């Protein structure tokens, strides 16, 4: 459980830092030249698969359909999926309209 929590926390940090993570992410107006700041609360849920964790950003992830990435090579079309695969142990990433399940290697 502690290890799963550690991986979940690491994934949350990546999701929060990505400027292109969610196309509908709210941006806060700032002074010219300052970096934009986003506010995003992401919930997590367990899944029937003990190797997966479901992330619920509370905002649309995709407008329609789904996208599945089983490797870093497949993830090249998605900046978010690419960043998630850089986290040690990520085995697959799935995008649905309102959630992102991420599966880790069983190690």
LUMNU-559236 format. One record per atom (N, C-alpha, C, O): x, y, z; atom name; residue number from 1; residue in three letters. Coordinates in steps of 0.02 Angstrom, whole numbers, plus 50000, padded with zeros to 5 digits. Atoms other than C-alpha are relative to their C-alpha. Example, Ala and Ser with C-alpha at 12.3 -4.5 7.8 and 13.67 -1.06 7.14 Angstrom:
<pts>
      u      v      w  site  pos  code
  50045  49941  50000     N    1   ALA
  50615  49775  50390    CA    1   ALA
  50045  50060  50000     C    1   ALA
  50097  50059  50033     O    1   ALA
  49958  49941  49997     N    2   SER
  50684  49947  50357    CA    2   SER
  49961  50055  50037     C    2   SER
  49986  50110  50045     O    2   SER
</pts>
This chain:
<pts>
      u      v      w  site  pos  code
  50041  49940  50000     N    1   UNK
  50000  50000  50000    CA    1   UNK
  50043  50063  50000     C    1   UNK
  50029  50109  49963     O    1   UNK
  49956  49942  49998     N    2   UNK
  50140  50122  50044    CA    2   UNK
  50033  50014  49934     C    2   UNK
  50040  50072  49913     O    2   UNK
  49968  49993  50065     N    3   UNK
  50226  50090  49879    CA    3   UNK
  49951  50026  49948     C    3   UNK
  49968  50069  49907     O    3   UNK
  50051  49976  50047     N    4   UNK
  50064  50114  49781    CA    4   UNK
  49986  50074  50013     C    4   UNK
  49977  50113  49966     O    4   UNK
  50012  49930  49982     N    5   UNK
  50035  50277  49875    CA    5   UNK
  50057  50044  49974     C    5   UNK
  50045  50099  49949     O    5   UNK
  49942  49963  50025     N    6   UNK
  50212  50334  49831    CA    6   UNK
  49994  50011  49925     C    6   UNK
  50004  50067  49901     O    6   UNK
  50007  49994  50072     N    7   UNK
  50184  50299  49646    CA    7   UNK
  49942  50047  49982     C    7   UNK
  49947  50087  49936     O    7   UNK
  50058  49957  50012     N    8   UNK
  50013  50384  49653    CA    8   UNK
  50017  50073  50012     C    8   UNK
  49997  50117  49974     O    8   UNK
  49980  49932  49985     N    9   UNK
  50088  50539  49733    CA    9   UNK
  50046  50027  49946     C    9   UNK
  50039  50085  49926     O    9   UNK
  49954  49980  50053     N   10   UNK
  50225  50545  49602    CA   10   UNK
  49961  50016  49936     C   10   UNK
  49975  50066  49903     O   10   UNK
  50040  49989  50060     N   11   UNK
  50096  50531  49462    CA   11   UNK
  49958  50064  50008     C   11   UNK
  49950  50101  49959     O   11   UNK
  50038  49938  49989     N   12   UNK
  49990  50670  49541    CA   12   UNK
  50044  50061  49988     C   12   UNK
  50022  50110  49959     O   12   UNK
  49955  49944  50010     N   13   UNK
  50143  50783  49542    CA   13   UNK
  50010  50013  49925     C   13   UNK
  50011  50071  49904     O   13   UNK
  49991  49992  50072     N   14   UNK
  50170  50751  49356    CA   14   UNK
  49938  50030  49970     C   14   UNK
  49942  50076  49929     O   14   UNK
  50062  49975  50028     N   15   UNK
  49987  50781  49316    CA   15   UNK
  49991  50074  50016     C   15   UNK
  49968  50112  49974     O   15   UNK
  50009  49930  49980     N   16   UNK
  49987  50946  49411    CA   16   UNK
  50049  50047  49965     C   16   UNK
  50032  50105  49954     O   16   UNK
  49949  49957  50030     N   17   UNK
  50147  51012  49328    CA   17   UNK
  49992  50008  49925     C   17   UNK
  50021  50055  49897     O   17   UNK
  50003  49998  50072     N   18   UNK
  50100  50979  49148    CA   18   UNK
  49959  50058  49974     C   18   UNK
  49900  50064  49990     O   18   UNK
  50038  49944  50026     N   19   UNK
  50050  51136  49055    CA   19   UNK
  49948  49978  49949     C   19   UNK
  49898  50013  49939     O   19   UNK
  50047  50024  50050     N   20   UNK
  49960  51033  48922    CA   20   UNK
  49962  49938  50024     C   20   UNK
  49934  49902  49984     O   20   UNK
  50032  50060  49974     N   21   UNK
  49890  50900  49036    CA   21   UNK
  49927  49996  49981     C   21   UNK
  49904  49945  49955     O   21   UNK
  50071  49998  50015     N   22   UNK
  49710  50950  49015    CA   22   UNK
  49985  50063  49961     C   22   UNK
  49998  50118  49984     O   22   UNK
  50011  49941  50041     N   23   UNK
  49656  51064  48875    CA   23   UNK
  49952  50050  50031     C   23   UNK
  49953  50109  50013     O   23   UNK
  50049  49955  49970     N   24   UNK
  49517  51138  48982    CA   24   UNK
  50024  50027  50068     C   24   UNK
  49985  50059  50103     O   24   UNK
  49976  49978  49935     N   25   UNK
  49628  51175  49133    CA   25   UNK
  49994  50076  50005     C   25   UNK
  50009  50113  49958     O   25   UNK
  50010  49928  49988     N   26   UNK
  49590  51346  49207    CA   26   UNK
  50067  50033  50012     C   26   UNK
  50108  50008  50050     O   26   UNK
  49939  49961  49990     N   27   UNK
  49729  51474  49199    CA   27   UNK
  49983  50064  50038     C   27   UNK
  49930  50093  50027     O   27   UNK
  50010  49939  49961     N   28   UNK
  49745  51619  49320    CA   28   UNK
  50039  50056  49968     C   28   UNK
  50098  50048  49950     O   28   UNK
  49966  49943  50030     N   29   UNK
  49787  51791  49251    CA   29   UNK
  50058  50021  50045     C   29   UNK
  50050  50024  50106     O   29   UNK
  49942  49979  49962     N   30   UNK
  49960  51849  49304    CA   30   UNK
  50033  50058  49964     C   30   UNK
  50012  50077  49909     O   30   UNK
  49963  49945  50030     N   31   UNK
  50081  51990  49268    CA   31   UNK
  50035  49977  49937     C   31   UNK
  50053  49918  49931     O   31   UNK
  49964  50018  50061     N   32   UNK
  50161  51994  49095    CA   32   UNK
  50069  49971  50017     C   32   UNK
  50104  49996  50061     O   32   UNK
  49935  50031  49988     N   33   UNK
  50314  51881  49089    CA   33   UNK
  49999  49947  50054     C   33   UNK
  50046  49907  50060     O   33   UNK
  50004  50050  49947     N   34   UNK
  50257  51777  49237    CA   34   UNK
  49970  49936  49972     C   34   UNK
  49929  49938  49926     O   34   UNK
  50027  50064  50023     N   35   UNK
  50220  51593  49213    CA   35   UNK
  49927  49994  50022     C   35   UNK
  49908  50016  50076     O   35   UNK
  50071  50011  49983     N   36   UNK
  50035  51545  49209    CA   36   UNK
  49995  49949  50056     C   36   UNK
  50035  49902  50060     O   36   UNK
  50011  50046  49945     N   37   UNK
  49970  51456  49362    CA   37   UNK
  49932  49969  49993     C   37   UNK
  49882  50003  49980     O   37   UNK
  50063  50035  50006     N   38   UNK
  49835  51324  49357    CA   38   UNK
  49981  49971  50068     C   38   UNK
  50024  49956  50109     O   38   UNK
  50024  50031  49939     N   39   UNK
  49728  51257  49496    CA   39   UNK
  49961  49938  49979     C   39   UNK
  49913  49942  49940     O   39   UNK
  50031  50063  50020     N   40   UNK
  49679  51075  49481    CA   40   UNK
  50001  49952  50058     C   40   UNK
  50054  49936  50084     O   40   UNK
  50006  50049  49946     N   41   UNK
  49616  50955  49614    CA   41   UNK
  49988  49932  49968     C   41   UNK
  49939  49923  49931     O   41   UNK
  50006  50066  50030     N   42   UNK
  49641  50773  49565    CA   42   UNK
  49986  49948  50054     C   42   UNK
  50024  49941  50101     O   42   UNK
  50018  50054  49954     N   43   UNK
  49554  50632  49657    CA   43   UNK
  50029  49935  49973     C   43   UNK
  50041  49928  49913     O   43   UNK
  49978  50067  50021     N   44   UNK
  49616  50452  49653    CA   44   UNK
  49951  49949  50028     C   44   UNK
  49921  49959  50080     O   44   UNK
  50041  50056  49978     N   45   UNK
  49520  50290  49667    CA   45   UNK
  50038  49935  49985     C   45   UNK
  50076  49932  49937     O   45   UNK
  49972  50065  50015     N   46   UNK
  49575  50110  49677    CA   46   UNK
  49958  49968  49945     C   46   UNK
  49902  49991  49930     O   46   UNK
  50035  50036  50053     N   47   UNK
  49524  49990  49540    CA   47   UNK
  50000  49926  50019     C   47   UNK
  50035  49906  50065     O   47   UNK
  49998  50072  49986     N   48   UNK
  49487  49802  49538    CA   48   UNK
  50070  49971  49989     C   48   UNK
  50088  49920  50019     O   48   UNK
  49932  50023  50012     N   49   UNK
  49664  49782  49471    CA   49   UNK
  50046  50033  50052     C   49   UNK
  50052  50094  50054     O   49   UNK
  49957  49971  49948     N   50   UNK
  49785  49805  49618    CA   50   UNK
  50061  50037  49972     C   50   UNK
  50094  50074  50009     O   50   UNK
  49942  49966  50031     N   51   UNK
  49919  49866  49496    CA   51   UNK
  49980  50066  49967     C   51   UNK
  50022  50100  49939     O   51   UNK
  50024  49939  50033     N   52   UNK
  49811  50011  49434    CA   52   UNK
  49972  50050  50051     C   52   UNK
  49948  50031  50104     O   52   UNK
  50029  49946  49961     N   53   UNK
  49758  50178  49506    CA   53   UNK
  49964  50046  49952     C   53   UNK
  49989  50061  49898     O   53   UNK
  50042  49958  50043     N   54   UNK
  49620  50287  49434    CA   54   UNK
  50005  50072  50025     C   54   UNK
  49992  50086  50084     O   54   UNK
  49995  49929  49984     N   55   UNK
  49647  50476  49429    CA   55   UNK
  49940  50036  49970     C   55   UNK
  49925  50028  49911     O   55   UNK
  50060  49963  50021     N   56   UNK
  49493  50589  49419    CA   56   UNK
  50015  50075  50008     C   56   UNK
  50012  50102  50063     O   56   UNK
  49983  49929  49994     N   57   UNK
  49542  50769  49377    CA   57   UNK
  49941  50047  50009     C   57   UNK
  49951  50106  50024     O   57   UNK
  50058  49956  49992     N   58   UNK
  49364  50836  49386    CA   58   UNK
  49988  50045  49940     C   58   UNK
  49945  50089  49942     O   58   UNK
  50007  49963  50063     N   59   UNK
  49382  50907  49211    CA   59   UNK
  50006  49949  49943     C   59   UNK
  50036  49896  49952     O   59   UNK
  49995  50047  50056     N   60   UNK
  49365  50824  49040    CA   60   UNK
  50073  49986  49982     C   60   UNK
  50114  50031  49978     O   60   UNK
  49934  50021  50022     N   61   UNK
  49518  50726  48989    CA   61   UNK
  50001  49997  49924     C   61   UNK
  50047  50022  49892     O   61   UNK
  50009  50003  50073     N   62   UNK
  49459  50690  48812    CA   62   UNK
  49929  50024  49984     C   62   UNK
  49883  50015  50024     O   62   UNK
  50067  49978  50020     N   63   UNK
  49313  50765  48718    CA   63   UNK
  49955  49941  49984     C   63   UNK
  49896  49942  49998     O   63   UNK
  50038  50060  50016     N   64   UNK
  49259  50594  48656    CA   64   UNK
  50048  49941  49993     C   64   UNK
  50108  49951  49982     O   64   UNK
  49960  50060  50010     N   65   UNK
  49320  50416  48645    CA   65   UNK
  50049  49986  50056     C   65   UNK
  50043  50013  50111     O   65   UNK
  49949  50019  49952     N   66   UNK
  49468  50340  48735    CA   66   UNK
  50067  49996  49964     C   66   UNK
  50070  49995  49902     O   66   UNK
  49934  50009  50028     N   67   UNK
  49655  50323  48709    CA   67   UNK
  50039  49955  50047     C   67   UNK
  50040  49967  50108     O   67   UNK
  49960  50045  49959     N   68   UNK
  49767  50183  48771    CA   68   UNK
  50071  49999  49975     C   68   UNK
  50084  49996  49915     O   68   UNK
  49929  50001  50015     N   69   UNK
  49956  50185  48778    CA   69   UNK
  50032  49944  50040     C   69   UNK
  50029  49945  50102     O   69   UNK
  49969  50058  49966     N   70   UNK
  50049  50023  48818    CA   70   UNK
  50075  50006  50005     C   70   UNK
  50108  49963  50033     O   70   UNK
  49928  49990  49998     N   71   UNK
  50224  50092  48796    CA   71   UNK
  50017  50073  49989     C   71   UNK
  49975  50113  49968     O   71   UNK
  49976  49932  50012     N   72   UNK
  50327  50250  48789    CA   72   UNK
  49997  50016  49926     C   72   UNK
  49982  50073  49907     O   72   UNK
  50002  49989  50073     N   73   UNK
  50337  50229  48600    CA   73   UNK
  49930  50018  49977     C   73   UNK
  49922  50063  49936     O   73   UNK
  50069  49984  50018     N   74   UNK
  50147  50229  48584    CA   74   UNK
  49979  50069  50027     C   74   UNK
  49935  50101  49998     O   74   UNK
  50020  49938  49967     N   75   UNK
  50137  50381  48698    CA   75   UNK
  50027  50063  49966     C   75   UNK
  50013  50118  49990     O   75   UNK
  49969  49942  50032     N   76   UNK
  50233  50496  48579    CA   76   UNK
  49949  50051  49975     C   76   UNK
  49967  50109  49965     O   76   UNK
  50051  49954  50025     N   77   UNK
  50069  50573  48518    CA   77   UNK
  49967  50040  50056     C   77   UNK
  49928  50085  50043     O   77   UNK
  50032  49967  49943     N   78   UNK
  50021  50631  48694    CA   78   UNK
  50053  50026  50049     C   78   UNK
  50089  49985  50078     O   78   UNK
  49951  49974  49952     N   79   UNK
  50130  50748  48800    CA   79   UNK
  49988  49974  50071     C   79   UNK
  50036  49959  50106     O   79   UNK
  50015  50025  49933     N   80   UNK
  50041  50690  48958    CA   80   UNK
  50020  49927  50007     C   80   UNK
  50054  49909  50055     O   80   UNK
  49982  50070  49997     N   81   UNK
  50059  50504  48921    CA   81   UNK
  50076  49991  49999     C   81   UNK
  50103  49949  50035     O   81   UNK
  49927  50003  50005     N   82   UNK
  50241  50531  48874    CA   82   UNK
  50033  50014  50068     C   82   UNK
  50078  49979  50089     O   82   UNK
  49972  49982  49934     N   83   UNK
  50278  50615  49042    CA   83   UNK
  49985  49946  50051     C   83   UNK
  50027  49931  50094     O   83   UNK
  50018  50052  49952     N   84   UNK
  50185  50480  49138    CA   84   UNK
  50045  49939  49992     C   84   UNK
  50063  49907  50041     O   84   UNK
  49957  50058  50012     N   85   UNK
  50290  50344  49056    CA   85   UNK
  50072  50012  50025     C   85   UNK
  50110  49964  50032     O   85   UNK
  49933  49986  49972     N   86   UNK
  50447  50431  49121    CA   86   UNK
  50004  49984  50074     C   86   UNK
  50058  49983  50102     O   86   UNK
  50001  50021  49930     N   87   UNK
  50393  50382  49296    CA   87   UNK
  50017  49926  50003     C   87   UNK
  49985  49886  49970     O   87   UNK
  49978  50069  49994     N   88   UNK
  50480  50222  49345    CA   88   UNK
  49942  49954  50019     C   88   UNK
  49905  49969  50067     O   88   UNK
  50050  50050  49984     N   89   UNK
  50363  50072  49344    CA   89   UNK
  49934  50007  49963     C   89   UNK
  49892  49962  49970     O   89   UNK
  50063  49992  50037     N   90   UNK
  50223  50140  49233    CA   90   UNK
  49999  49950  49942     C   90   UNK
  50045  49949  49901     O   90   UNK
  50007  50051  50051     N   91   UNK
  50162  49999  49122    CA   91   UNK
  49952  50020  49945     C   91   UNK
  49965  50006  49886     O   91   UNK
  50048  49977  50050     N   92   UNK
  50011  50076  49035    CA   92   UNK
  49961  50060  50026     C   92   UNK
  49953  50069  50086     O   92   UNK
  50039  49940  49985     N   93   UNK
  49909  50236  49028    CA   93   UNK
  49938  49997  49956     C   93   UNK
  49943  49983  49897     O   93   UNK
  50063  50001  50037     N   94   UNK
  49727  50247  48977    CA   94   UNK
  49965  50067  50012     C   94   UNK
  49960  50089  50069     O   94   UNK
  50038  49938  49993     N   95   UNK
  49631  50408  48943    CA   95   UNK
  49927  49985  49982     C   95   UNK
  49912  49959  49928     O   95   UNK
  50072  50002  50013     N   96   UNK
  49442  50409  48957    CA   96   UNK
  49976  50072  50001     C   96   UNK
  50016  50118  50011     O   96   UNK
  50025  49931  50002     N   97   UNK
  49329  50560  48947    CA   97   UNK
  50007  50036  50067     C   97   UNK
  50018  50097  50068     O   97   UNK
  49999  49967  49935     N   98   UNK
  49332  50593  49135    CA   98   UNK
  50051  49972  50050     C   98   UNK
  50053  49994  50107     O   98   UNK
  49952  50029  49954     N   99   UNK
  49472  50487  49210    CA   99   UNK
  50060  49972  49964     C   99   UNK
  50058  49961  49903     O   99   UNK
  49938  50027  50027     N  100   UNK
  49648  50419  49185    CA  100   UNK
  50023  49942  50045     C  100   UNK
  50051  49954  50099     O  100   UNK
  49970  50056  49963     N  101   UNK
  49689  50243  49247    CA  101   UNK
  50072  49989  49978     C  101   UNK
  50087  49990  49918     O  101   UNK
  49930  50013  50014     N  102   UNK
  49875  50208  49259    CA  102   UNK
  50018  49934  50033     C  102   UNK
  50004  49923  50092     O  102   UNK
  49980  50065  49974     N  103   UNK
  49943  50032  49279    CA  103   UNK
  50076  49998  50006     C  103   UNK
  50113  50021  49962     O  103   UNK
  49928  50005  49987     N  104   UNK
  50113  49997  49354    CA  104   UNK
  50023  49928  49992     C  104   UNK
  49983  49881  49995     O  104   UNK
  49972  50067  50001     N  105   UNK
  50229  49849  49337    CA  105   UNK
  49988  49969  50069     C  105   UNK
  49989  50004  50119     O  105   UNK
  50015  50031  49935     N  106   UNK
  50192  49721  49474    CA  106   UNK
  50059  49998  50049     C  106   UNK
  50049  49976  50106     O  106   UNK
  49942  50003  49956     N  107   UNK
  50369  49737  49547    CA  107   UNK
  49992  50043  50060     C  107   UNK
  50037  50046  50102     O  107   UNK
</pts>
